Structures are given as C-alpha cells and as structure tokens.
Amino acid sequence: MLQEKAKKILEEAQRIELNNPKGASFLYLDASEVYLYLSQTNNPYSSKEFMRKAQECYQRYESLNSNKSLVEKSITKKTKTSSITFNDIGGLEDLKKEIRLRIIEPLKNPEVFKRFGKRIGGGIIMYGPPGCGKSLIAEATANEANATFFHVKASDLKSKYVGETEQNIAKLFEEAREKSPSIIFFDEFEVLGGDRSSTDQYTKQAISQLLTEMDGVGSKEDQILLLAATNEPWNIDIALRREGRFGRTLFIPPPDIESRAQILRLLLKNKPVDYDVDVNEIAYSTSYFSGADLKGLVESATDIPLTEFIELGRERKIARNDFKQVIMKQKPSSPMWFRIALAQLEKKEMIQDFTEVTDIAKELRESNMIVSAKV
C-alpha cells in the first residue's frame, strides 16, 4: 500500500536525519513523490491532505539542502564581504541583461534614466526551483551596482506581536534609505507577501505596510531597488506585482546543458581533476539538475579520492569514473518542484499565467521523469 510505503520512508528519514542529513533529504524527496502521487485521488479531503504532506516533505528536503545557517535570524544582513559578480554565475544571460536594465544601470546612471522618464524604484520577483541561483544573482547584482545589500529572510520580518512586523518593515526601509544606493533582497517572499484574500489580518497589515514603503521609495526618489525570490509566485498578492512595485516576474529555470557545463567548470576550477573528466559529458548526463544539485555532485565526486587517500594513503585526482558513480546515485531535485507547481496551478486555474513552468512540467510528465520509478 502506497500510503504505508510513504509512512515508512518518512520514518526512516526522521530516524537518520541527525547523523545523515544528506541521505535523509533524499528520503524526504522520495516521500514527497509518493504523497503527491497519492494526492491524485477523487476524494477531495484525502487529496488535500496528501498534497499538504507532499509539500511538507519537499520543504524539509529544501531545508536540509539549504546553504544558509539554521541559526541565522537577523532581520537585515548587509553582505559586503563577498565579491561575487555575474562572471561567477553560470548561464542566466537573459536574466542578467534584464537586471542590468532595471536594477544596476538605474543605480549607476540615475540622471540618464531620469532623462528618459524612468523612475528609480520598483523591483523584480525571481522564481523557480530551489538551488537555481536566485540568492547568488541578488548578491552579485548588489556588487555589480556597488550598492549596499540587505538580504532579508521574509520569515524573520514577521512577528507574533501586533504591529511589530510593520515596524520591522519600516525600520528596514529607513536603514536602506540611510545607506542608499541600496538593494533590498527579500528571500522566501511568499511568507511576507502572500495573497491577502487567503491570509490572516496581521499578514494583510504587513502587506499594506510594505506597499506604503514601496510607493514612498518612488515619490522620494530614493536610490533603493528591490529583488525578491520565491518558489510560489502564484501565491504573491497581485498588488505587489504591479508596475512600480515588483513589476517584473522572471522565471529562473534549471540550467541548460551549456550553463551546466559552465557551472561545472567554475566548481572544478581549483580542484585536482584528471584529464579524462569531460564537463560537457557530465552536463549532458545531468538534465534538470539545479546549480545546488551540481555542487552536491562535485562534492560527492571529490569525496571518493579523498576517502581513498584516508584509507590507503594514496593520493589521486578526481576522475571520470568518480562522476559516473555519483550520477548513478543522485537524481535532480527540480522535477519534484515542477510537479507540485503544476498541481497548484491547476487547482488555482492559473495554468496560462505561468506557461514557462507548465510547459516544462508537461514535458517531464510525458517523459515519465516527473514520476518516481519507485512509486
């Protein structure tokens, strides 16, 4: 029985999570796939409950694979220690061009944009599967523009106390004005900017405060621009997605084959790699792998010669066969995201609003890649 199978996978994931978080994360991904398969039932109650469990398991998978510290709880994090630029990020050329036009150049050349009647303000929502570079793009944008970077985890702005969330938002914008030119990057934006028609009164008040601050940026001509990242843009309040606020919603897909090869070159740049390692071959074998998946792949391949050195005292370079072993065991994380996204969009009757997502999801479904062979 599939329901019992999902329960056993989940129990095993919970059992090994502390000592083997990476292994547990893939079990959570497996459990999510089974629950999502179960959600395709004619019983509305069961369908909703299984979908909830699928999302919870996938969110746990994301959490265990996040590069962020679990104890990082500051409301604002000004990141000036990193020197990352667009040259350090493989692929996403169209997105980089869009960000230069809407974010970087208006901050660097405000007078030129004013002459063309362009108001400095507003922002871009980036969305797509986890691990595809949204946070890196935001950080690189601030460095390219030589702007103060406020990295805000949206959940850290929210408070259980009445009025405190609004105060946190006001404080954030006040500090951004003092340190302008600045870029505010809202991570997990759906937590803060969710659809007001289906949220509580406190969240509605927080969104109203955010709208007020964003509109104020434009009228005062402050040099503040905004970026946001979300995995669920269909749940963002429509008022936040208007022109002058977050007027552009851009899809960040899993990297294509050329981008994967470029990412792999960057990841292997300073590692001892044997002559038989062909990044183009690896890129070809890693369809739908996110940037984070590729990083995990390289780390796992690197572990093999290191383990041999520890056990045998013999050092060698990372070889082609190391990657072959790892690729056979590791699967991409993004197909599960597309499957969940497609289910949500069908439920909300928003298929035509996010065709970039639904087209890929349907491709995956037709190729049977979106459904686990284990189910």
ABEGO torsion letter per residue (X at the ends): XAAAAAAAAAAAAAAAAAABAAAAAAAAAAAAAAAAAAABBABAAAAAAAAAAAAAAAAAAAAAABABBAABABABBBBAABABBAAABBEGAAAAAAAAAAAAAAAABAAAAAAAGBBBEEBBBBBEBBGAGAAAAAAAAAAAAGBBBBBBBAAAABBABBGAAAAAAAAAAAAAAAAOBBBBBBBGAAAAABBAAABBAAAAAAAAAAAAAAAAAAAAGBBBBBBBBBABAAABBAAAABBGBBABBBBBBBBBAAAAAAAAAAAAAABBBBAABBAAAAAAAABGBBAAAAAAAAAAAAAAAAAAAAAAGBBBBBBAAAAAAAAAABBBAAAAAAAAAAAAAAAAGAAAABAAAAAAAAAAAAAGAABBAAX
